[in-house]
Every structure is written in structure tokens, then in C-alpha cells.
Amino acid sequence: MNQHAQELFCTLLNLFKSSDLKNSFKEFMALFLKGDGRPHPHHASGKSPAALSRFLNRYNWNARSLMRQTRQQVLRSLFAHQQKQRGRRPLVRVMLDLTTLEKTGRFEQLGLVHILNKKRGMHVVVMYLMLGPVRVPWSFRVWRGKGEASASTLALKLLRQLPKVLTLRYRVLVLADGGFGTVDFLEGVKALGLEAVVGMRCDRRLEDGRQLQEVRSGERVIPEGLSFPVTAACYYLKRDGKREKRMVVATFRASGRVISRWGRRRWRIEAFFKTSKSRFGLARFGQQTRQGVYRFLMLSLLAFVLTQWQTWELPEGVWPNWQDAAMSVRRMLLPQLVHDELLLELQRLRPYLEAGGAS
């Protein structure tokens, strides 16, 4: 049995003041934990779509408290895992990336849907943490469009929210792609006392007049505008059957081979995006209020967090079947709701069973 998921789910249920809110919360979690990526309110068995819409858009409940309790449980599971480990100071990988939740239709009233890199949708900067088996989206910020805070600025705000109990207890390594390879971002990470491996354009100019692609792997260089040297490295990424050269820089001294390895590992956040969208319906929101959208995203990410604890039971190196894991968590946390759904399905099948018996 998944103790961490059970403890968190019971804690979150107690945050809701009325039984109606509790039942709506259960219905939504049952939708997300089906793992089919289609958490549409009209698929709920115990609540009407209108009632679930009011739960997201109108009813008064504290989403921040849910996030706070979730983070506390994540830290407890993190510390419990670390106590079993021996050796040097553990390394927490903090991955930052911008993902697009593509949308069609009319969302003018929402004010969060924009076009970026030829993609129309809501663009979200996500901070994703990895330590051993722990996989957790810690927080996110929505990009508000041109003229507003950039993705790099939003990423720095997320990094400042990392709890001190985490940064003091673990070595933190920030991993980000070339979209965050700005002077402001690198200077900001340095000011926070963190280490980072960040992608950078191959044609980035250096203080000595060269381009970044001209340096040796492991060489210390200073990009134009930066106040401190970084270590450069490259690796090759397979895209559409071709090998693309990617450059990364590290704010600390290390060999080119080590930095290249960390640069490749940044791509693991893409697997999280794929899973959260295809299995937990992260991009399936249809609400027209910001409160409704934020609550929908939070519940989707919560379903992922609850499920990732279930994957701890898998042998190391085995890729999880996220739908099976989500359904297992669903049966564990919501047995009465699953039971009622099965009874309802039996009632629907009864006429066919009777007709088959008569023939």
C-alpha cells in the first residue's frame, strides 16, 4: 500500500469544510486518476458537470493549502528516502522548462492564451524536481504574453521559492534548455548560490570574439555580458533521424563529459510533460476563469504526484505504465467510488445479460 499517497489524500480531504466539496474533490481525482488523459466532467459518475464546474470556478476552497500540504508530504517522502541512502550529499535535479498547453476555440475572456513559437495555447514555466525515485512538479508560472515577465524571469521566481530545508540539506543542480540561457538568468542563479547547466545557442558571442561552437569541450569561457566564466560542452541529440549539435554551459568547473551528461538529462522533463498531458489531462481544461484553470492544473499535477509514489515499487530502470499505476492509486484511494461505478455498469449490462439468457 502506498503510505505517502494515502496520508496526503486523507489530509487534503480534511481541508474541505463540507461533504459536498469533499465529494466533488473525490470525483475530480477519480477522473484524473483514470490515467486516460480525458478528465472531462461529463465522464463523472457521482456529480453533474455543472456541479464540478462550480467546484472549480465558484466555490470557496483554498487551493494554496492543498499545494502546501502536498509539498510537505513530498518533502517527508524525500527525507524518508534519503535516510536509507549512504554516501555523499544527495543531488536534487531542479529542471526548468516552458511547455505549451495547446488550445483551440475562444479563450479571449481568460486572457492567458497566446501565440508563442507558432503555437497557440497557454504557455507554462514548470519547475520539476528529481531525487532518486522522487518525481514531482514543484510549482509553475503562466507566461502572460509579450511585454510581460519573460520565461527566464518567471523561472528565477520559481527558484526563489525553493524551501531552505531543501537547498541546505541537498546539493541543488538547476537544468534548463537554451530558452533560459540569458545573462539575467545565469546571474540570478549565481546570486541564489545554486549551480546550473543551461543550454545556449551555438552562435552565442564570447568576450574574446569567438562563437560558443568554436570552443573545446570543457573550456572556460565568458559569454558577452556575463560577469563570470562558465564551462562549455556539447552533445548530439537525435531529432527526426538526424544528429543535432547542442551546446551547454555550466556555472561550475567540471569536465566536458560530465557537463554533456547533465545537459542530456535535462530532456527527462519532456517525458514528464508527455505523461502529464497524455495520462493526466494537463492540457484538457476548458474553463473560462483563471481560478478554474489554475485549480484544474493543480488537480492534474496532484494526480501525477500521487501516482509517482506508486512507481517506486518498480525495479530500477523499468519504465512505468502510468495508466496502470494511476488506476491502482485510484482503487486504493477511492474504493467506494470505484465500487459504485462497477455496480452502475452492471445495471447497464443487465438487459443484455437477460436477453442473452433468454436466447
URMO-V39391 format. One record per pair of residues at least 4 apart in sequence whose C-alpha atoms are under 7 Angstrom apart, sorted by the first residue. I is the first residue (numbers start at 0). GAP is how many residues later the second one is. D is the distance in whole Angstrom. If there is no record, write none. Layout:
((I/GAP/D) (I/GAP/D))
This chain:
((1/4/6) (1/307/7) (1/308/6) (2/4/6) (3/4/6) (3/73/7) (4/4/6) (4/301/5) (4/304/7) (5/4/6) (5/327/7) (6/4/6) (7/4/6) (7/62/7) (7/65/6) (8/4/6) (9/4/6) (10/4/7) (11/54/6) (12/9/6) (15/5/6) (15/6/6) (15/45/7) (17/4/6) (18/4/6) (19/4/6) (20/4/6) (21/4/6) (22/4/6) (23/4/6) (23/23/7) (23/28/6) (23/31/7) (24/4/6) (25/4/6) (26/4/6) (26/17/6) (26/19/7) (27/4/6) (28/4/6) (28/274/7) (29/4/6) (29/300/6) (30/8/5) (30/13/7) (31/7/5) (31/248/5) (31/268/6) (31/271/6) (32/270/6) (32/293/5) (32/294/6) (32/297/6) (33/289/7) (33/292/6) (33/293/5) (34/244/5) (34/245/6) (34/287/7) (34/288/4) (34/291/6) (34/292/7) (35/243/5) (35/244/7) (35/287/7) (36/240/7) (36/241/5) (36/242/4) (36/243/5) (36/244/4) (37/243/6) (38/242/6) (40/8/5) (40/11/6) (41/6/7) (41/7/5) (44/296/7) (46/4/6) (46/5/7) (47/4/6) (48/4/6) (49/4/6) (50/4/6) (51/4/7) (52/4/6) (53/4/5) (53/5/6) (54/4/5) (55/236/5) (55/239/6) (56/232/7) (56/234/6) (56/235/4) (61/4/7) (62/4/6) (62/232/7) (63/4/6) (64/4/6) (65/4/6) (66/4/6) (67/4/6) (68/4/6) (69/4/6) (70/4/6) (71/4/6) (72/4/6) (73/4/6) (74/4/6) (75/4/6) (76/4/6) (77/4/6) (77/56/7) (78/4/6) (88/81/6) (88/82/7) (89/80/6) (89/81/6) (90/40/7) (90/79/6) (90/80/5) (90/81/6) (90/82/7) (91/37/7) (91/38/6) (91/39/5) (91/78/6) (91/79/6) (91/80/5) (91/81/6) (92/36/6) (92/37/5) (92/38/7) (92/79/6) (92/80/5) (92/81/6) (92/82/7) (93/33/7) (93/34/6) (93/35/5) (93/36/7) (93/78/7) (93/79/6) (93/80/5) (93/81/6) (94/32/6) (94/33/5) (94/34/6) (94/79/6) (94/80/5) (94/81/6) (94/171/6) (94/174/7) (95/29/7) (95/30/6) (95/31/5) (95/32/6) (95/59/7) (95/79/6) (95/80/5) (96/28/6) (96/29/6) (96/79/6) (96/80/7) (97/25/7) (97/26/6) (97/27/4) (97/28/6) (98/24/6) (98/25/5) (98/26/6) (99/21/6) (99/22/6) (99/23/4) (99/24/6) (100/20/5) (100/21/5) (100/22/6) (100/182/5) (101/17/7) (101/18/6) (101/19/4) (101/20/6) (101/181/7) (102/17/6) (102/18/5) (106/4/7) (106/6/7) (106/181/7) (108/179/7) (109/178/5) (109/179/6) (109/180/6) (111/10/6) (111/32/6) (112/7/7) (112/8/5) (112/9/5) (113/6/6) (113/7/6) (113/8/6) (113/31/6) (114/4/5) (114/5/4) (114/6/6) (115/4/7) (122/19/6) (122/20/6) (123/16/7) (123/17/6) (123/18/4) (123/19/6) (124/15/5) (124/16/5) (124/17/6) (124/26/7) (124/29/7) (124/30/7) (125/11/7) (125/13/6) (125/14/4) (125/15/7) (126/10/6) (126/11/6) (126/12/6) (126/13/6) (126/31/7) (127/8/6) (127/9/4) (127/10/6) (128/6/6) (128/7/5) (128/8/6) (128/9/7) (129/4/6) (129/5/5) (129/6/7) (132/179/6) (134/173/6) (135/169/6) (136/164/7) (138/19/7) (140/13/6) (142/8/7) (143/4/6) (148/4/6) (148/5/7) (149/4/6) (150/4/6) (151/4/6) (151/28/5) (151/33/6) (152/4/6) (153/4/6) (154/4/6) (155/4/6) (155/29/7) (155/32/7) (156/4/7) (161/4/7) (162/4/7) (163/4/6) (164/4/6) (165/4/6) (166/4/7) (166/5/6) (171/22/6) (171/23/7) (172/21/7) (172/22/5) (172/23/5) (173/21/6) (173/22/4) (173/23/6) (174/21/6) (174/22/5) (174/23/6) (174/91/6) (175/4/6) (175/21/7) (175/22/5) (175/23/6) (175/90/6) (176/21/6) (176/22/4) (177/20/6) (177/21/4) (177/22/4) (177/23/6) (179/5/6) (179/18/7) (180/4/7) (180/5/7) (180/17/6) (180/18/6) (180/19/5) (181/4/6) (182/4/6) (182/42/7) (182/43/6) (183/4/6) (184/4/6) (185/4/6) (186/4/6) (187/4/6) (188/4/7) (188/5/6) (189/4/6) (194/56/6) (194/57/7) (195/54/6) (195/55/6) (196/51/7) (196/52/6) (196/53/4) (196/54/7) (196/65/7) (196/66/6) (197/50/5) (197/51/6) (197/52/6) (198/48/6) (198/49/4) (198/50/6) (199/47/6) (199/48/6) (199/49/7) (200/46/7) (201/9/7) (201/10/5) (201/11/5) (201/45/6) (202/8/5) (202/9/6) (202/10/6) (203/7/5) (203/8/5) (204/4/6) (204/5/6) (204/6/5) (204/7/6) (204/18/6) (204/19/6) (205/4/5) (205/5/6) (205/6/7) (205/16/6) (205/17/4) (205/18/5) (206/15/6) (206/16/6) (206/17/5) (209/4/7) (214/4/7) (216/15/6) (216/16/4) (216/17/6) (216/39/5) (217/13/6) (217/14/5) (217/15/6) (217/36/7) (217/37/5) (217/38/4) (218/12/6) (218/13/6) (219/9/6) (219/10/5) (219/11/4) (219/12/6) (220/8/5) (220/9/6) (220/10/6) (220/11/7) (221/4/6) (221/6/6) (221/7/5) (221/8/6) (229/19/6) (229/20/5) (229/21/5) (229/22/7) (230/18/5) (230/19/5) (230/20/7) (230/21/7) (230/22/6) (231/16/6) (231/17/4) (231/18/7) (231/24/7) (232/14/6) (232/15/5) (232/16/6) (232/23/5) (232/26/6) (232/27/6) (233/11/7) (233/12/6) (233/13/4) (233/14/6) (233/26/6) (234/10/6) (234/11/5) (234/12/7) (234/25/6) (235/7/6) (235/8/5) (235/9/5) (235/10/6) (236/6/5) (236/7/5) (236/8/6) (236/9/7) (237/4/5) (237/5/5) (237/6/6) (238/4/6) (238/5/7) (247/15/6) (249/9/7) (253/4/6) (253/5/7) (254/4/6) (255/4/6) (256/4/6) (257/4/6) (258/4/6) (259/4/6) (260/4/6) (261/4/7) (267/4/7) (268/4/6) (269/4/6) (270/4/6) (271/4/6) (272/4/6) (273/4/6) (274/4/5) (275/4/5) (275/5/6) (275/6/6) (275/28/7) (276/4/5) (276/5/5) (276/6/6) (278/43/7) (278/44/7) (279/20/6) (279/23/7) (279/24/7) (280/19/7) (281/15/6) (281/18/6) (284/8/6) (284/11/7) (286/5/6) (286/6/6) (288/4/6) (289/4/6) (290/4/6) (291/4/6) (292/4/6) (293/4/6) (294/4/6) (295/4/6) (296/4/6) (297/4/6) (298/4/6) (299/4/7) (300/4/6) (301/4/6) (302/4/6) (303/4/6) (304/4/7) (306/4/7) (306/18/6) (306/19/5) (306/22/6) (309/15/6) (310/9/6) (310/14/7) (313/4/7) (320/4/6) (321/4/6) (322/4/6) (323/4/6) (324/4/6) (325/4/6) (326/4/6) (327/4/6) (328/4/6) (329/4/6) (330/4/5) (330/7/6) (333/4/6) (334/4/6) (335/4/6) (336/4/6) (337/4/6) (338/4/6) (339/4/6) (340/4/6) (341/4/6) (342/4/6) (343/4/6) (344/4/6) (345/4/6) (348/4/6) (349/4/6) (350/4/6) (351/4/6) (352/4/6) (353/4/6) (354/4/6))
